[in-house]
């Protein structure tokens, strides 16, 4: 369903919450955010119609990536 936010901070908080829930789900390998930019009739994008970020790109990237978990194949930084 759709929801509304009043400003960029609320958008960031909502996006971070959605992605935290997604990252907590086992068995999900990916997701698709279907509206990267706003359009004339919809304002659900992470970017404005002029392709300007509504929220700093680094914050969106951090939420999208989630907290990184160590895996067995990680390279030892001391080597």
mmCIF file of the N, C-alpha and C atoms, coordinates in Angstrom:
data_MODEL
# 
_entry.id   MODEL 
# 
loop_
_atom_site.group_PDB 
_atom_site.id 
_atom_site.type_symbol 
_atom_site.label_atom_id 
_atom_site.label_alt_id 
_atom_site.label_comp_id 
_atom_site.label_asym_id 
_atom_site.label_entity_id 
_atom_site.label_seq_id 
_atom_site.pdbx_PDB_ins_code 
_atom_site.Cartn_x 
_atom_site.Cartn_y 
_atom_site.Cartn_z 
_atom_site.occupancy 
_atom_site.B_iso_or_equiv 
_atom_site.pdbx_formal_charge 
_atom_site.auth_seq_id 
_atom_site.auth_comp_id 
_atom_site.auth_asym_id 
_atom_site.auth_atom_id 
_atom_site.pdbx_PDB_model_num 
ATOM 1   N N  . UNK A 1 1  ? 0.802  -1.176  0.000   1.00 0.00 ? 1  UNK A N  1 
ATOM 2   C CA . UNK A 1 1  ? 0.000  0.000   0.000   1.00 0.00 ? 1  UNK A CA 1 
ATOM 3   C C  . UNK A 1 1  ? 0.856  1.255   0.000   1.00 0.00 ? 1  UNK A C  1 
ATOM 4   N N  . UNK A 1 2  ? 0.218  2.344   -0.220  1.00 0.00 ? 2  UNK A N  1 
ATOM 5   C CA . UNK A 1 2  ? 0.882  3.629   -0.257  1.00 0.00 ? 2  UNK A CA 1 
ATOM 6   C C  . UNK A 1 2  ? 0.838  4.302   1.109   1.00 0.00 ? 2  UNK A C  1 
ATOM 7   N N  . UNK A 1 3  ? 1.851  5.081   1.369   1.00 0.00 ? 3  UNK A N  1 
ATOM 8   C CA . UNK A 1 3  ? 1.851  5.938   2.542   1.00 0.00 ? 3  UNK A CA 1 
ATOM 9   C C  . UNK A 1 3  ? 2.446  7.274   2.126   1.00 0.00 ? 3  UNK A C  1 
ATOM 10  N N  . UNK A 1 4  ? 2.300  8.257   2.965   1.00 0.00 ? 4  UNK A N  1 
ATOM 11  C CA . UNK A 1 4  ? 2.822  9.595   2.650   1.00 0.00 ? 4  UNK A CA 1 
ATOM 12  C C  . UNK A 1 4  ? 3.806  10.025  3.717   1.00 0.00 ? 4  UNK A C  1 
ATOM 13  N N  . UNK A 1 5  ? 4.763  10.824  3.290   1.00 0.00 ? 5  UNK A N  1 
ATOM 14  C CA . UNK A 1 5  ? 5.691  11.446  4.228   1.00 0.00 ? 5  UNK A CA 1 
ATOM 15  C C  . UNK A 1 5  ? 5.628  12.947  3.999   1.00 0.00 ? 5  UNK A C  1 
ATOM 16  N N  . UNK A 1 6  ? 5.993  13.687  5.015   1.00 0.00 ? 6  UNK A N  1 
ATOM 17  C CA . UNK A 1 6  ? 5.904  15.147  4.942   1.00 0.00 ? 6  UNK A CA 1 
ATOM 18  C C  . UNK A 1 6  ? 7.186  15.814  4.489   1.00 0.00 ? 6  UNK A C  1 
ATOM 19  N N  . UNK A 1 7  ? 8.330  15.108  4.667   1.00 0.00 ? 7  UNK A N  1 
ATOM 20  C CA . UNK A 1 7  ? 9.600  15.748  4.331   1.00 0.00 ? 7  UNK A CA 1 
ATOM 21  C C  . UNK A 1 7  ? 10.672 14.686  4.079   1.00 0.00 ? 7  UNK A C  1 
ATOM 22  N N  . UNK A 1 8  ? 11.856 15.135  3.715   1.00 0.00 ? 8  UNK A N  1 
ATOM 23  C CA . UNK A 1 8  ? 12.947 14.229  3.362   1.00 0.00 ? 8  UNK A CA 1 
ATOM 24  C C  . UNK A 1 8  ? 13.375 13.343  4.536   1.00 0.00 ? 8  UNK A C  1 
ATOM 25  N N  . UNK A 1 9  ? 13.392 13.897  5.733   1.00 0.00 ? 9  UNK A N  1 
ATOM 26  C CA . UNK A 1 9  ? 13.779 13.096  6.902   1.00 0.00 ? 9  UNK A CA 1 
ATOM 27  C C  . UNK A 1 9  ? 12.790 11.962  7.135   1.00 0.00 ? 9  UNK A C  1 
ATOM 28  N N  . UNK A 1 10 ? 11.500 12.257  7.008   1.00 0.00 ? 10 UNK A N  1 
ATOM 29  C CA . UNK A 1 10 ? 10.490 11.209  7.164   1.00 0.00 ? 10 UNK A CA 1 
ATOM 30  C C  . UNK A 1 10 ? 10.631 10.150  6.071   1.00 0.00 ? 10 UNK A C  1 
ATOM 31  N N  . UNK A 1 11 ? 10.971 10.567  4.855   1.00 0.00 ? 11 UNK A N  1 
ATOM 32  C CA . UNK A 1 11 ? 11.203 9.612   3.767   1.00 0.00 ? 11 UNK A CA 1 
ATOM 33  C C  . UNK A 1 11 ? 12.366 8.689   4.119   1.00 0.00 ? 11 UNK A C  1 
ATOM 34  N N  . UNK A 1 12 ? 13.460 9.262   4.595   1.00 0.00 ? 12 UNK A N  1 
ATOM 35  C CA . UNK A 1 12 ? 14.632 8.462   4.956   1.00 0.00 ? 12 UNK A CA 1 
ATOM 36  C C  . UNK A 1 12 ? 14.286 7.473   6.064   1.00 0.00 ? 12 UNK A C  1 
ATOM 37  N N  . UNK A 1 13 ? 13.564 7.914   7.073   1.00 0.00 ? 13 UNK A N  1 
ATOM 38  C CA . UNK A 1 13 ? 13.186 7.045   8.181   1.00 0.00 ? 13 UNK A CA 1 
ATOM 39  C C  . UNK A 1 13 ? 12.294 5.900   7.691   1.00 0.00 ? 13 UNK A C  1 
ATOM 40  N N  . UNK A 1 14 ? 11.330 6.217   6.844   1.00 0.00 ? 14 UNK A N  1 
ATOM 41  C CA . UNK A 1 14 ? 10.437 5.182   6.308   1.00 0.00 ? 14 UNK A CA 1 
ATOM 42  C C  . UNK A 1 14 ? 11.219 4.184   5.459   1.00 0.00 ? 14 UNK A C  1 
ATOM 43  N N  . UNK A 1 15 ? 12.090 4.675   4.584   1.00 0.00 ? 15 UNK A N  1 
ATOM 44  C CA . UNK A 1 15 ? 12.888 3.794   3.725   1.00 0.00 ? 15 UNK A CA 1 
ATOM 45  C C  . UNK A 1 15 ? 13.796 2.902   4.571   1.00 0.00 ? 15 UNK A C  1 
ATOM 46  N N  . UNK A 1 16 ? 14.443 3.483   5.557   1.00 0.00 ? 16 UNK A N  1 
ATOM 47  C CA . UNK A 1 16 ? 15.324 2.699   6.440   1.00 0.00 ? 16 UNK A CA 1 
ATOM 48  C C  . UNK A 1 16 ? 14.537 1.621   7.173   1.00 0.00 ? 16 UNK A C  1 
ATOM 49  N N  . UNK A 1 17 ? 13.330 1.927   7.599   1.00 0.00 ? 17 UNK A N  1 
ATOM 50  C CA . UNK A 1 17 ? 12.498 0.938   8.287   1.00 0.00 ? 17 UNK A CA 1 
ATOM 51  C C  . UNK A 1 17 ? 12.098 -0.214  7.379   1.00 0.00 ? 17 UNK A C  1 
ATOM 52  N N  . UNK A 1 18 ? 11.714 0.113   6.158   1.00 0.00 ? 18 UNK A N  1 
ATOM 53  C CA . UNK A 1 18 ? 11.356 -0.922  5.189   1.00 0.00 ? 18 UNK A CA 1 
ATOM 54  C C  . UNK A 1 18 ? 12.548 -1.831  4.922   1.00 0.00 ? 18 UNK A C  1 
ATOM 55  N N  . UNK A 1 19 ? 13.713 -1.234  4.741   1.00 0.00 ? 19 UNK A N  1 
ATOM 56  C CA . UNK A 1 19 ? 14.903 -2.035  4.426   1.00 0.00 ? 19 UNK A CA 1 
ATOM 57  C C  . UNK A 1 19 ? 15.381 -2.845  5.625   1.00 0.00 ? 19 UNK A C  1 
ATOM 58  N N  . UNK A 1 20 ? 15.241 -2.322  6.841   1.00 0.00 ? 20 UNK A N  1 
ATOM 59  C CA . UNK A 1 20 ? 15.586 -3.115  8.030   1.00 0.00 ? 20 UNK A CA 1 
ATOM 60  C C  . UNK A 1 20 ? 14.720 -4.369  8.083   1.00 0.00 ? 20 UNK A C  1 
ATOM 61  N N  . UNK A 1 21 ? 13.428 -4.207  7.818   1.00 0.00 ? 21 UNK A N  1 
ATOM 62  C CA . UNK A 1 21 ? 12.518 -5.357  7.821   1.00 0.00 ? 21 UNK A CA 1 
ATOM 63  C C  . UNK A 1 21 ? 12.893 -6.340  6.716   1.00 0.00 ? 21 UNK A C  1 
ATOM 64  N N  . UNK A 1 22 ? 13.218 -5.832  5.557   1.00 0.00 ? 22 UNK A N  1 
ATOM 65  C CA . UNK A 1 22 ? 13.623 -6.686  4.441   1.00 0.00 ? 22 UNK A CA 1 
ATOM 66  C C  . UNK A 1 22 ? 14.888 -7.462  4.773   1.00 0.00 ? 22 UNK A C  1 
ATOM 67  N N  . UNK A 1 23 ? 15.882 -6.791  5.329   1.00 0.00 ? 23 UNK A N  1 
ATOM 68  C CA . UNK A 1 23 ? 17.144 -7.450  5.670   1.00 0.00 ? 23 UNK A CA 1 
ATOM 69  C C  . UNK A 1 23 ? 16.964 -8.499  6.769   1.00 0.00 ? 23 UNK A C  1 
ATOM 70  N N  . UNK A 1 24 ? 15.946 -8.353  7.586   1.00 0.00 ? 24 UNK A N  1 
ATOM 71  C CA . UNK A 1 24 ? 15.702 -9.314  8.662   1.00 0.00 ? 24 UNK A CA 1 
ATOM 72  C C  . UNK A 1 24 ? 15.035 -10.595 8.163   1.00 0.00 ? 24 UNK A C  1 
ATOM 73  N N  . UNK A 1 25 ? 14.520 -10.581 6.942   1.00 0.00 ? 25 UNK A N  1 
ATOM 74  C CA . UNK A 1 25 ? 13.834 -11.756 6.390   1.00 0.00 ? 25 UNK A CA 1 
ATOM 75  C C  . UNK A 1 25 ? 14.845 -12.740 5.812   1.00 0.00 ? 25 UNK A C  1 
ATOM 76  N N  . UNK A 1 26 ? 14.754 -13.969 6.242   1.00 0.00 ? 26 UNK A N  1 
ATOM 77  C CA . UNK A 1 26 ? 15.621 -15.016 5.691   1.00 0.00 ? 26 UNK A CA 1 
ATOM 78  C C  . UNK A 1 26 ? 15.055 -15.464 4.347   1.00 0.00 ? 26 UNK A C  1 
ATOM 79  N N  . UNK A 1 27 ? 15.931 -15.810 3.441   1.00 0.00 ? 27 UNK A N  1 
ATOM 80  C CA . UNK A 1 27 ? 15.491 -16.359 2.171   1.00 0.00 ? 27 UNK A CA 1 
ATOM 81  C C  . UNK A 1 27 ? 15.207 -15.335 1.091   1.00 0.00 ? 27 UNK A C  1 
ATOM 82  N N  . UNK A 1 28 ? 15.304 -14.071 1.391   1.00 0.00 ? 28 UNK A N  1 
ATOM 83  C CA . UNK A 1 28 ? 15.095 -13.043 0.370   1.00 0.00 ? 28 UNK A CA 1 
ATOM 84  C C  . UNK A 1 28 ? 16.451 -12.672 -0.207  1.00 0.00 ? 28 UNK A C  1 
ATOM 85  N N  . UNK A 1 29 ? 16.575 -12.760 -1.505  1.00 0.00 ? 29 UNK A N  1 
ATOM 86  C CA . UNK A 1 29 ? 17.850 -12.491 -2.154  1.00 0.00 ? 29 UNK A CA 1 
ATOM 87  C C  . UNK A 1 29 ? 17.934 -11.091 -2.748  1.00 0.00 ? 29 UNK A C  1 
ATOM 88  N N  . UNK A 1 30 ? 16.830 -10.381 -2.841  1.00 0.00 ? 30 UNK A N  1 
ATOM 89  C CA . UNK A 1 30 ? 16.867 -9.048  -3.423  1.00 0.00 ? 30 UNK A CA 1 
ATOM 90  C C  . UNK A 1 30 ? 15.499 -8.391  -3.346  1.00 0.00 ? 30 UNK A C  1 
ATOM 91  N N  . UNK A 1 31 ? 15.419 -7.193  -3.862  1.00 0.00 ? 31 UNK A N  1 
ATOM 92  C CA . UNK A 1 31 ? 14.158 -6.466  -3.879  1.00 0.00 ? 31 UNK A CA 1 
ATOM 93  C C  . UNK A 1 31 ? 14.207 -5.461  -5.020  1.00 0.00 ? 31 UNK A C  1 
ATOM 94  N N  . UNK A 1 32 ? 13.060 -4.895  -5.339  1.00 0.00 ? 32 UNK A N  1 
ATOM 95  C CA . UNK A 1 32 ? 12.985 -3.898  -6.399  1.00 0.00 ? 32 UNK A CA 1 
ATOM 96  C C  . UNK A 1 32 ? 12.175 -2.709  -5.893  1.00 0.00 ? 32 UNK A C  1 
ATOM 97  N N  . UNK A 1 33 ? 12.809 -1.551  -5.842  1.00 0.00 ? 33 UNK A N  1 
ATOM 98  C CA . UNK A 1 33 ? 12.096 -0.312  -5.508  1.00 0.00 ? 33 UNK A CA 1 
ATOM 99  C C  . UNK A 1 33 ? 11.625 0.233   -6.849  1.00 0.00 ? 33 UNK A C  1 
ATOM 100 N N  . UNK A 1 34 ? 10.342 0.200   -7.104  1.00 0.00 ? 34 UNK A N  1 
ATOM 101 C CA . UNK A 1 34 ? 9.832  0.395   -8.461  1.00 0.00 ? 34 UNK A CA 1 
ATOM 102 C C  . UNK A 1 34 ? 9.752  1.837   -8.942  1.00 0.00 ? 34 UNK A C  1 
ATOM 103 N N  . UNK A 1 35 ? 9.986  2.785   -8.087  1.00 0.00 ? 35 UNK A N  1 
ATOM 104 C CA . UNK A 1 35 ? 9.902  4.167   -8.560  1.00 0.00 ? 35 UNK A CA 1 
ATOM 105 C C  . UNK A 1 35 ? 11.113 4.951   -8.086  1.00 0.00 ? 35 UNK A C  1 
ATOM 106 N N  . UNK A 1 36 ? 12.166 4.912   -8.886  1.00 0.00 ? 36 UNK A N  1 
ATOM 107 C CA . UNK A 1 36 ? 13.391 5.632   -8.536  1.00 0.00 ? 36 UNK A CA 1 
ATOM 108 C C  . UNK A 1 36 ? 13.149 7.133   -8.484  1.00 0.00 ? 36 UNK A C  1 
ATOM 109 N N  . UNK A 1 37 ? 12.398 7.659   -9.458  1.00 0.00 ? 37 UNK A N  1 
ATOM 110 C CA . UNK A 1 37 ? 12.168 9.108   -9.516  1.00 0.00 ? 37 UNK A CA 1 
ATOM 111 C C  . UNK A 1 37 ? 10.678 9.432   -9.466  1.00 0.00 ? 37 UNK A C  1 
ATOM 112 N N  . UNK A 1 38 ? 10.382 10.640  -9.033  1.00 0.00 ? 38 UNK A N  1 
ATOM 113 C CA . UNK A 1 38 ? 9.010  11.139  -9.094  1.00 0.00 ? 38 UNK A CA 1 
ATOM 114 C C  . UNK A 1 38 ? 8.597  11.282  -10.551 1.00 0.00 ? 38 UNK A C  1 
ATOM 115 N N  . UNK A 1 39 ? 7.285  11.237  -10.786 1.00 0.00 ? 39 UNK A N  1 
ATOM 116 C CA . UNK A 1 39 ? 6.737  11.504  -12.115 1.00 0.00 ? 39 UNK A CA 1 
ATOM 117 C C  . UNK A 1 39 ? 5.713  12.625  -11.962 1.00 0.00 ? 39 UNK A C  1 
ATOM 118 N N  . UNK A 1 40 ? 5.064  12.976  -13.041 1.00 0.00 ? 40 UNK A N  1 
ATOM 119 C CA . UNK A 1 40 ? 4.069  14.037  -12.980 1.00 0.00 ? 40 UNK A CA 1 
ATOM 120 C C  . UNK A 1 40 ? 2.917  13.680  -12.058 1.00 0.00 ? 40 UNK A C  1 
ATOM 121 N N  . UNK A 1 41 ? 2.545  12.404  -12.016 1.00 0.00 ? 41 UNK A N  1 
ATOM 122 C CA . UNK A 1 41 ? 1.385  12.028  -11.213 1.00 0.00 ? 41 UNK A CA 1 
ATOM 123 C C  . UNK A 1 41 ? 1.723  11.293  -9.918  1.00 0.00 ? 41 UNK A C  1 
ATOM 124 N N  . UNK A 1 42 ? 2.942  10.830  -9.753  1.00 0.00 ? 42 UNK A N  1 
ATOM 125 C CA . UNK A 1 42 ? 3.310  10.108  -8.541  1.00 0.00 ? 42 UNK A CA 1 
ATOM 126 C C  . UNK A 1 42 ? 4.565  10.706  -7.929  1.00 0.00 ? 42 UNK A C  1 
ATOM 127 N N  . UNK A 1 43 ? 4.582  10.767  -6.622  1.00 0.00 ? 43 UNK A N  1 
ATOM 128 C CA . UNK A 1 43 ? 5.691  11.383  -5.888  1.00 0.00 ? 43 UNK A CA 1 
ATOM 129 C C  . UNK A 1 43 ? 6.323  10.393  -4.922  1.00 0.00 ? 43 UNK A C  1 
ATOM 130 N N  . UNK A 1 44 ? 6.527  9.167   -5.373  1.00 0.00 ? 44 UNK A N  1 
ATOM 131 C CA . UNK A 1 44 ? 7.050  8.102   -4.513  1.00 0.00 ? 44 UNK A CA 1 
ATOM 132 C C  . UNK A 1 44 ? 8.539  7.855   -4.699  1.00 0.00 ? 44 UNK A C  1 
ATOM 133 N N  . UNK A 1 45 ? 9.193  8.648   -5.528  1.00 0.00 ? 45 UNK A N  1 
ATOM 134 C CA . UNK A 1 45 ? 10.583 8.383   -5.862  1.00 0.00 ? 45 UNK A CA 1 
ATOM 135 C C  . UNK A 1 45 ? 11.577 8.749   -4.771  1.00 0.00 ? 45 UNK A C  1 
ATOM 136 N N  . UNK A 1 46 ? 12.751 8.153   -4.899  1.00 0.00 ? 46 UNK A N  1 
ATOM 137 C CA . UNK A 1 46 ? 13.874 8.542   -4.051  1.00 0.00 ? 46 UNK A CA 1 
ATOM 138 C C  . UNK A 1 46 ? 14.533 9.805   -4.604  1.00 0.00 ? 46 UNK A C  1 
ATOM 139 N N  . UNK A 1 47 ? 14.261 10.104  -5.879  1.00 0.00 ? 47 UNK A N  1 
ATOM 140 C CA . UNK A 1 47 ? 14.763 11.309  -6.545  1.00 0.00 ? 47 UNK A CA 1 
ATOM 141 C C  . UNK A 1 47 ? 13.578 12.142  -7.012  1.00 0.00 ? 47 UNK A C  1 
ATOM 142 N N  . UNK A 1 48 ? 13.792 13.433  -7.158  1.00 0.00 ? 48 UNK A N  1 
ATOM 143 C CA . UNK A 1 48 ? 12.760 14.309  -7.720  1.00 0.00 ? 48 UNK A CA 1 
ATOM 144 C C  . UNK A 1 48 ? 12.666 14.067  -9.224  1.00 0.00 ? 48 UNK A C  1 
ATOM 145 N N  . UNK A 1 49 ? 11.699 14.708  -9.874  1.00 0.00 ? 49 UNK A N  1 
ATOM 146 C CA . UNK A 1 49 ? 11.597 14.606  -11.339 1.00 0.00 ? 49 UNK A CA 1 
ATOM 147 C C  . UNK A 1 49 ? 12.862 15.129  -12.016 1.00 0.00 ? 49 UNK A C  1 
ATOM 148 N N  . UNK A 1 50 ? 13.541 16.056  -11.375 1.00 0.00 ? 50 UNK A N  1 
ATOM 149 C CA . UNK A 1 50 ? 14.779 16.626  -11.932 1.00 0.00 ? 50 UNK A CA 1 
ATOM 150 C C  . UNK A 1 50 ? 15.993 15.753  -11.614 1.00 0.00 ? 50 UNK A C  1 
ATOM 151 N N  . UNK A 1 51 ? 15.738 14.585  -11.036 1.00 0.00 ? 51 UNK A N  1 
ATOM 152 C CA . UNK A 1 51 ? 16.774 13.592  -10.688 1.00 0.00 ? 51 UNK A CA 1 
ATOM 153 C C  . UNK A 1 51 ? 17.695 14.067  -9.567  1.00 0.00 ? 51 UNK A C  1 
ATOM 154 N N  . UNK A 1 52 ? 17.159 14.898  -8.680  1.00 0.00 ? 52 UNK A N  1 
ATOM 155 C CA . UNK A 1 52 ? 17.896 15.336  -7.496  1.00 0.00 ? 52 UNK A CA 1 
ATOM 156 C C  . UNK A 1 52 ? 17.521 14.432  -6.328  1.00 0.00 ? 52 UNK A C  1 
ATOM 157 N N  . UNK A 1 53 ? 18.484 13.930  -5.584  1.00 0.00 ? 53 UNK A N  1 
ATOM 158 C CA . UNK A 1 53 ? 18.163 13.068  -4.447  1.00 0.00 ? 53 UNK A CA 1 
ATOM 159 C C  . UNK A 1 53 ? 17.341 13.818  -3.397  1.00 0.00 ? 53 UNK A C  1 
ATOM 160 N N  . UNK A 1 54 ? 16.308 13.170  -2.891  1.00 0.00 ? 54 UNK A N  1 
ATOM 161 C CA . UNK A 1 54 ? 15.518 13.749  -1.807  1.00 0.00 ? 54 UNK A CA 1 
ATOM 162 C C  . UNK A 1 54 ? 16.226 13.557  -0.471  1.00 0.00 ? 54 UNK A C  1 
ATOM 163 N N  . UNK A 1 55 ? 17.029 12.517  -0.407  1.00 0.00 ? 55 UNK A N  1 
ATOM 164 C CA . UNK A 1 55 ? 17.786 12.145  0.786   1.00 0.00 ? 55 UNK A CA 1 
ATOM 165 C C  . UNK A 1 55 ? 19.216 11.918  0.309   1.00 0.00 ? 55 UNK A C  1 
ATOM 166 N N  . UNK A 1 56 ? 20.232 12.220  1.110   1.00 0.00 ? 56 UNK A N  1 
ATOM 167 C CA . UNK A 1 56 ? 21.600 11.973  0.666   1.00 0.00 ? 56 UNK A CA 1 
ATOM 168 C C  . UNK A 1 56 ? 21.787 10.530  0.163   1.00 0.00 ? 56 UNK A C  1 
ATOM 169 N N  . UNK A 1 57 ? 22.416 10.396  -0.978  1.00 0.00 ? 57 UNK A N  1 
ATOM 170 C CA . UNK A 1 57 ? 22.611 9.081   -1.594  1.00 0.00 ? 57 UNK A CA 1 
ATOM 171 C C  . UNK A 1 57 ? 23.339 8.118   -0.665  1.00 0.00 ? 57 UNK A C  1 
ATOM 172 N N  . UNK A 1 58 ? 24.278 8.609   0.114   1.00 0.00 ? 58 UNK A N  1 
ATOM 173 C CA . UNK A 1 58 ? 25.015 7.740   1.036   1.00 0.00 ? 58 UNK A CA 1 
ATOM 174 C C  . UNK A 1 58 ? 24.076 7.128   2.078   1.00 0.00 ? 58 UNK A C  1 
ATOM 175 N N  . UNK A 1 59 ? 23.100 7.873   2.527   1.00 0.00 ? 59 UNK A N  1 
ATOM 176 C CA . UNK A 1 59 ? 22.149 7.359   3.523   1.00 0.00 ? 59 UNK A CA 1 
ATOM 177 C C  . UNK A 1 59 ? 21.258 6.284   2.899   1.00 0.00 ? 59 UNK A C  1 
ATOM 178 N N  . UNK A 1 60 ? 20.814 6.518   1.672   1.00 0.00 ? 60 UNK A N  1 
ATOM 179 C CA . UNK A 1 60 ? 20.002 5.522   0.978   1.00 0.00 ? 60 UNK A CA 1 
ATOM 180 C C  . UNK A 1 60 ? 20.825 4.263   0.720   1.00 0.00 ? 60 UNK A C  1 
ATOM 181 N N  . UNK A 1 61 ? 22.078 4.436   0.305   1.00 0.00 ? 61 UNK A N  1 
ATOM 182 C CA . UNK A 1 61 ? 22.951 3.285   0.037   1.00 0.00 ? 61 UNK A CA 1 
ATOM 183 C C  . UNK A 1 61 ? 23.172 2.465   1.302   1.00 0.00 ? 61 UNK A C  1 
ATOM 184 N N  . UNK A 1 62 ? 23.402 3.131   2.411   1.00 0.00 ? 62 UNK A N  1 
ATOM 185 C CA . UNK A 1 62 ? 23.631 2.428   3.676   1.00 0.00 ? 62 UNK A CA 1 
ATOM 186 C C  . UNK A 1 62 ? 22.397 1.619   4.074   1.00 0.00 ? 62 UNK A C  1 
ATOM 187 N N  . UNK A 1 63 ? 21.228 2.205   3.937   1.00 0.00 ? 63 UNK A N  1 
ATOM 188 C CA . UNK A 1 63 ? 19.993 1.490   4.269   1.00 0.00 ? 63 UNK A CA 1 
ATOM 189 C C  . UNK A 1 63 ? 19.776 0.322   3.311   1.00 0.00 ? 63 UNK A C  1 
ATOM 190 N N  . UNK A 1 64 ? 20.065 0.532   2.038   1.00 0.00 ? 64 UNK A N  1 
ATOM 191 C CA . UNK A 1 64 ? 19.864 -0.506  1.036   1.00 0.00 ? 64 UNK A CA 1 
ATOM 192 C C  . UNK A 1 64 ? 20.795 -1.686  1.276   1.00 0.00 ? 64 UNK A C  1 
ATOM 193 N N  . UNK A 1 65 ? 22.034 -1.412  1.590   1.00 0.00 ? 65 UNK A N  1 
ATOM 194 C CA . UNK A 1 65 ? 23.005 -2.489  1.829   1.00 0.00 ? 65 UNK A CA 1 
ATOM 195 C C  . UNK A 1 65 ? 22.744 -3.223  3.132   1.00 0.00 ? 65 UNK A C  1 
ATOM 196 N N  . UNK A 1 66 ? 22.264 -2.519  4.135   1.00 0.00 ? 66 UNK A N  1 
ATOM 197 C CA . UNK A 1 66 ? 22.028 -3.129  5.427   1.00 0.00 ? 66 UNK A CA 1 
ATOM 198 C C  . UNK A 1 66 ? 23.332 -3.338  6.176   1.00 0.00 ? 66 UNK A C  1 
ATOM 199 N N  . UNK A 1 67 ? 23.219 -3.879  7.363   1.00 0.00 ? 67 UNK A N  1 
ATOM 200 C CA . UNK A 1 67 ? 24.409 -4.162  8.155   1.00 0.00 ? 67 UNK A CA 1 
ATOM 201 C C  . UNK A 1 67 ? 25.106 -5.369  7.551   1.00 0.00 ? 67 UNK A C  1 
ATOM 202 N N  . UNK A 1 68 ? 26.375 -5.232  7.307   1.00 0.00 ? 68 UNK A N  1 
ATOM 203 C CA . UNK A 1 68 ? 27.140 -6.306  6.688   1.00 0.00 ? 68 UNK A CA 1 
ATOM 204 C C  . UNK A 1 68 ? 27.455 -7.376  7.715   1.00 0.00 ? 68 UNK A C  1 
ATOM 205 N N  . UNK A 1 69 ? 27.265 -8.604  7.308   1.00 0.00 ? 69 UNK A N  1 
ATOM 206 C CA . UNK A 1 69 ? 27.569 -9.738  8.171   1.00 0.00 ? 69 UNK A CA 1 
ATOM 207 C C  . UNK A 1 69 ? 28.842 -10.405 7.666   1.00 0.00 ? 69 UNK A C  1 
ATOM 208 N N  . UNK A 1 70 ? 29.689 -10.797 8.575   1.00 0.00 ? 70 UNK A N  1 
ATOM 209 C CA . UNK A 1 70 ? 30.913 -11.505 8.210   1.00 0.00 ? 70 UNK A CA 1 
ATOM 210 C C  . UNK A 1 70 ? 30.552 -12.875 7.632   1.00 0.00 ? 70 UNK A C  1 
ATOM 211 N N  . UNK A 1 71 ? 31.309 -13.280 6.642   1.00 0.00 ? 71 UNK A N  1 
ATOM 212 C CA . UNK A 1 71 ? 31.111 -14.607 6.054   1.00 0.00 ? 71 UNK A CA 1 
ATOM 213 C C  . UNK A 1 71 ? 32.441 -15.350 6.063   1.00 0.00 ? 71 UNK A C  1 
ATOM 214 N N  . UNK A 1 72 ? 32.376 -16.648 5.914   1.00 0.00 ? 72 UNK A N  1 
ATOM 215 C CA . UNK A 1 72 ? 33.570 -17.484 6.000   1.00 0.00 ? 72 UNK A CA 1 
ATOM 216 C C  . UNK A 1 72 ? 34.624 -17.120 4.951   1.00 0.00 ? 72 UNK A C  1 
ATOM 217 N N  . UNK A 1 73 ? 34.202 -16.573 3.826   1.00 0.00 ? 73 UNK A N  1 
ATOM 218 C CA . UNK A 1 73 ? 35.127 -16.286 2.743   1.00 0.00 ? 73 UNK A CA 1 
ATOM 219 C C  . UNK A 1 73 ? 35.758 -14.901 2.840   1.00 0.00 ? 73 UNK A C  1 
ATOM 220 N N  . UNK A 1 74 ? 35.438 -14.149 3.883   1.00 0.00 ? 74 UNK A N  1 
ATOM 221 C CA . UNK A 1 74 ? 36.055 -12.832 4.036   1.00 0.00 ? 74 UNK A CA 1 
ATOM 222 C C  . UNK A 1 74 ? 37.565 -12.952 4.111   1.00 0.00 ? 74 UNK A C  1 
ATOM 223 N N  . UNK A 1 75 ? 38.238 -12.008 3.502   1.00 0.00 ? 75 UNK A N  1 
ATOM 224 C CA . UNK A 1 75 ? 39.697 -11.981 3.522   1.00 0.00 ? 75 UNK A CA 1 
ATOM 225 C C  . UNK A 1 75 ? 40.164 -11.310 4.810   1.00 0.00 ? 75 UNK A C  1 
ATOM 226 N N  . UNK A 1 76 ? 41.155 -11.873 5.433   1.00 0.00 ? 76 UNK A N  1 
ATOM 227 C CA . UNK A 1 76 ? 41.712 -11.307 6.656   1.00 0.00 ? 76 UNK A CA 1 
ATOM 228 C C  . UNK A 1 76 ? 42.457 -10.025 6.303   1.00 0.00 ? 76 UNK A C  1 
ATOM 229 N N  . UNK A 1 77 ? 42.069 -8.873  6.854   1.00 0.00 ? 77 UNK A N  1 
ATOM 230 C CA . UNK A 1 77 ? 42.742 -7.604  6.515   1.00 0.00 ? 77 UNK A CA 1 
ATOM 231 C C  . UNK A 1 77 ? 44.176 -7.548  6.997   1.00 0.00 ? 77 UNK A C  1 
ATOM 232 N N  . UNK A 1 78 ? 44.585 -8.434  7.895   1.00 0.00 ? 78 UNK A N  1 
ATOM 233 C CA . UNK A 1 78 ? 45.944 -8.440  8.423   1.00 0.00 ? 78 UNK A CA 1 
ATOM 234 C C  . UNK A 1 78 ? 46.916 -9.173  7.501   1.00 0.00 ? 78 UNK A C  1 
ATOM 235 N N  . UNK A 1 79 ? 46.399 -9.870  6.516   1.00 0.00 ? 79 UNK A N  1 
ATOM 236 C CA . UNK A 1 79 ? 47.267 -10.669 5.633   1.00 0.00 ? 79 UNK A CA 1 
ATOM 237 C C  . UNK A 1 79 ? 47.718 -9.839  4.461   1.00 0.00 ? 79 UNK A C  1 
# 
